[in-house]
């Protein structure tokens, strides 16, 4: 069975982004928040965001509350350049592992499908 995982690296500081709040939303039909968590000391979720029977094909969005994390880590002008970062993605294979990481700095970010 498939699963969805994530992690966040603070590339500006050169370390994992510990304590960054994340929400997972399903966007099929009426948007529904499926889970919420904060990253651990390694910048990861302690458990998969979706797995087992809850893991299914569809359109999802991870919302990374980067502004809150960055304000705690460093002094930022207000409003911050980046605040909540939504990453919308599709799951087509319910038996696969989908890993959606975020590489973050105060003025940019990137993501990819990891393994």
Helices and strands as residue ranges (DSSP letters): E 3-5, E 8-10, E 15-16, E 21-26, E 32-38, E 50-51, G 52-54, E 58-65, H 66-73, E 84-91, E 97-105, E 108-114
